[in-house]
């Protein structure tokens, strides 16, 4: 355990930031997971619906510096590519 007050404060700050980051990460990870699951089940309409939610969650994560902007862009691009391929395949 830290001894100095500043170190104790930094631990509290880190706890708050970690909780916030986990919530944001959970939001985009679950949206991506549902999108991929619906692609696996060949449910294109549900995949397209959750693609929008995934993109919104990824944008928010990059905006709040949980993800780097290029990482979010890459994830969005790959997910969009998969959904488009499933839509044209159908």
N, C-alpha and C positions, 0 to 999 in steps of 0.2 A: 504494500500500500504506500502511496505517496505521503511524504511528510509535509512538504510545503503547501500552502494554501493555493497557490497558483496551479500547482500540479493537480490538486484535488478538483479545482474548478475545471481544468482541462479535461479531466476524466468525465465530469458531468456533461460537458459540452460534447465530447465524443460519443457518449451514450445517446444523447438527443439526436445528433447527426446520423448515427448508425441506424437508429429506429426509423428516421425519415427516409434514409436511403433504402432500407429494407422494404418499406412500404412501396416506394416508387418502383424498385426492381421487381417486386412481386406483381405489381400491376401489369408491367409490360411482359413479364415472363408468362403469366397466366393467360394473357390475351394471345400471345404467340402460340402457346400450347394448345389452346382451343382451336385456333386457326389450323394448325397442323393436324390435329385430330380430325377435324371436319374434312380436311383434304384426304386424309387416309380413308375416311368413310365415303368419299366421293360426293359429299354434300357441298356443292360449289356455292350455293346461295348463302349458306351459313358461313362458309370460308370468306366470302367477299364481305359479309357484314362484319365479321371479326377482324378482317384485314384493316378496315377503317379504324376500329378500336385499337388495334395493335400499333398502327402508325401514330395515332394520337398519343398513346402511352409512351412510345419511343421518342416522339418529339418533346414531350414533357420531361422525360428523363434526361435528354440531351440539354434541354433548356435549363434544368436545375443542376447541371454538371454531375449527374450520376453516371452518365455515359458520355463518351466523347462524341462530338457531332458526326464524325466520319464513321464511327462504329454504328451509330443509330442509322445513318444513311445506308450503310452496307446491309444491315439487318432488314431494313425496310425494302431495299431493292431485291434481296434474295427471296423474301416472303412474297412480294408482289409478283416476282417471276414465277414462283410455284403456283400461285393462285391463277395467274393468266394461263399457264400451261394446262391446268386442270379445266379451266373454262373453255379453252379452244378444243381440248380433247373431247369434251362432252358434246 
